[in-house]
Amino acid sequence: MKRRVVILMLVLGAVLGIAAPALADGVQSGADLHVAQSLGDRDLTVIIRRVAEVPGPVHVDVVTHAGTPPGELTLTLRAAGAPSSTAKVVLGATPGFHSGVVHVDRPGPWELAVDEATIPFVVPALVSSPWENATYGGFIAAGVLLLAALLLAVLGRPGLALVPSAGVVAAVAVGVTAAVLAPSIPPVAAPGTQLDPTFDSVMNPYERTSTTDFSRPPVTMLPRMEGNDLVLGLTDASSGRPVDDLLVHDSAFVHLVVVSPSGHLRHLHPIRTAPGEYRARLRDPEQGEHAVAAEIARRGGGVQLLRSSVAVAGTAPATPNDGEAETSAEIREAGRPSTVTARFGERDLQPWLGMLGHMIVVGPVTGSPVDAPVWAHVHSMIPPVPGMPDKPDESVAAYGPDVPFTYSFPLPGKYLVWIQVERDYSVVTVPTVVDVPAAKAVPR
């Protein structure tokens, strides 16, 4: 019996030594949050870095782009509406990364104000995963049962010692199974990304309800102009209440596309100024009816495309987008996949909004873009590059020169197309026109 117990102790020690390193992945600590912000005359990317401990610091990077005026931004961190921490970020004349540090004292819903822009986010509690608990619990139970078996053996009760000995084997099996399977189990999303940031999901992200609510009604968008600011009023189509449950998707709360009467494209990311209210400045707008399309993702309700138009009393002359690139296209008939490729000459493109490139499609156009039935936002994904991170940020300039897009134009006709990439912290917008032939009639 003693020999059997010694063997069990050796096996237990070996398993603990092998499985222990697998436990490092059990703690959920959130991830960096990238949010594009069209803040007045500044086009920024605000990066809220992963919170490593609570209480603790929150590191915030503000990425400026070419043409952003220098100055100072005020970062204000709020919980339950009360400011708890502030910091200043000085923006220089050179575009790039500028840092500030604020502090949190508890997990839960928070709000970061960048001047008048407000960014809701969630600081999750650091809790152990169920499989981590199973691993530790199995090994701890095995240790306790092993001591019980040893004690019974010393007391001369070998028959009774068989019971805890069998328990040792079962407990070790549970611990080993959990340790081996843990790395292959995908982590849960951080609170507030797919579900409402309720108290339960913040304190324990593993206790959640369904991530899908197909009954969530669509959003109504009412745009209006206040000076040169385009203000979007977002309301729930069912209740009429302000919509304040937008998710950050593709590094923005709202992807706003504004097309002027002459075909000039603006791709903006309005700031949140109040529940259900977002605004972005139209610099040097031309007069006339502008087409407006906003892509949003509502928590529990999926991605929605909202369309409208707004009259702008601008005075600036019509100015086309002036980005340059060699473009080639393999256009097939309507309803079949086509390929549009832009070549920018060098491998110096930066990721923008988490993508290599963006293509905005509006058409078929027979008059004003306002009347075009098709609007699409197509992505060119970042290709894997040896030695580069899986999810690079704007500090990495190593991509290109080709930026391909695949899209099935649903209707025949003329489409306005704009390809956008980032280079030297400047967004380059290349306009082109695509003519899509009609599908061939199938003979009967």
Secondary structure, 3 states (H helix, E strand, C coil): CHHHHHHHHHHHHHHHHHHHHHHHHCCCCCCCEEEEEEECCEEEEEEECCCCCCCEEEEEEEEECCCCCCEEEEEEEEECCEEEEEEEEEECCCCEEEEEEEEECCCEEEEEEECCEEEEEEECCCCCCHHHHHHHHHHHHHHHHHHHHHHHHHCCCHHHHHHHHHHHHHHHHHHHHHHHHHHHCCCCCCCCCCCCCCHHHHHCCCCCCCCCCCCCCCEEEEEEEECCEEEEEEEECCCCCECCCECCECCECEEEEEECCCCCEEEECCEEEECCEEEEECCCCCCEEEEEEEEEEECCCEEEEEEEEEEECCCCCCCCCCCCCEEEEECCCCCCEEEEEEECCCCCEECECCECEEEEEEECCCCCHHHCCEEEEEEECCCCCCCCCCCCCCCCCCECCEEEEEEECCCCEEEEEEEEEEECCEEEEEEEEEEECCCCCCCC
